[in-house]
């Protein structure tokens, strides 16, 4: 009986761990100090959704699409086009 209880608890623990977020960026969006810091991690900046078009002209890099990360850094979107720190 004890073996069955241990096996059940082990399976339950493994199942619980598998439900944890796989990517830490999904768990909490990081707020960057400035665009230089953000561009070290995300070269093209951060877009709020994939349908956003850049107003500022041609960019060198494609932005990462992540709504939570964009919302955390919305103050860095100077031209209000939906892409923070594009370059």
C-alpha positions as CSV (number, residue, x, y, z in Angstrom):
1,X,0.0,0.0,0.0
2,X,2.9,2.4,0.8
3,X,4.5,1.7,-2.6
4,X,1.2,2.6,-4.3
5,X,0.9,5.8,-2.3
6,X,4.5,6.8,-3.1
7,X,4.0,6.2,-6.8
8,X,0.8,8.2,-6.8
9,X,2.5,11.1,-5.1
10,X,5.4,11.0,-7.5
11,X,3.1,11.0,-10.5
12,X,1.1,13.9,-9.0
13,X,4.4,15.9,-8.4
14,X,5.6,15.3,-12.0
15,X,2.2,16.4,-13.4
16,X,2.2,19.6,-11.3
17,X,5.7,20.5,-12.4
18,X,4.7,20.0,-16.1
19,X,2.1,22.7,-15.7
20,X,4.6,25.4,-14.8
21,X,5.4,28.0,-17.5
22,X,8.1,26.8,-19.8
23,X,9.5,30.2,-20.6
24,X,10.3,32.7,-17.8
25,X,9.4,35.6,-20.2
26,X,5.8,34.3,-20.2
27,X,5.6,34.3,-16.5
28,X,6.4,38.0,-16.0
29,X,7.3,40.7,-18.5
30,X,10.5,42.5,-17.8
31,X,10.5,46.3,-17.7
32,X,13.7,47.7,-19.2
33,X,15.3,51.0,-18.0
34,X,15.7,52.3,-21.6
35,X,15.8,51.3,-25.2
36,X,19.5,50.5,-25.2
37,X,18.9,47.9,-22.5
38,X,15.8,46.5,-24.3
39,X,17.7,46.3,-27.7
40,X,20.5,44.3,-26.1
41,X,17.9,41.5,-25.6
42,X,15.5,42.2,-28.4
43,X,17.3,43.8,-31.3
44,X,14.2,44.8,-33.3
45,X,12.3,46.0,-30.3
46,X,8.9,44.7,-29.1
47,X,5.6,44.8,-30.9
48,X,2.2,44.5,-29.3
49,X,0.8,42.3,-32.1
50,X,1.8,40.8,-35.4
51,X,-0.3,43.1,-37.5
52,X,1.5,46.3,-36.4
53,X,3.4,48.3,-39.1
54,X,6.3,50.6,-38.3
55,X,5.5,54.3,-38.9
56,X,9.1,55.4,-38.8
57,X,10.3,53.9,-42.0
58,X,12.5,50.9,-42.8
59,X,13.9,49.0,-39.8
60,X,17.0,46.8,-39.7
61,X,15.6,44.1,-37.4
62,X,12.2,42.4,-37.0
63,X,10.6,43.1,-33.6
64,X,9.5,40.4,-31.2
65,X,5.7,40.1,-30.9
66,X,4.8,39.9,-27.2
67,X,1.8,41.9,-25.8
68,X,2.8,41.6,-22.1
69,X,6.4,42.7,-22.8
70,X,5.1,45.6,-24.9
71,X,2.7,46.7,-22.2
72,X,5.5,46.7,-19.6
73,X,7.6,48.9,-21.8
74,X,4.9,51.0,-23.5
75,X,6.6,54.3,-22.4
76,X,9.5,53.5,-24.8
77,X,7.2,53.6,-27.9
78,X,7.9,57.2,-28.7
79,X,6.0,57.3,-32.0
80,X,3.0,55.3,-30.7
81,X,3.0,52.9,-33.6
82,X,2.8,49.7,-31.5
83,X,6.5,48.9,-31.5
84,X,8.7,49.8,-28.6
85,X,12.3,50.6,-29.3
86,X,12.3,49.6,-33.0
87,X,15.5,49.8,-34.9
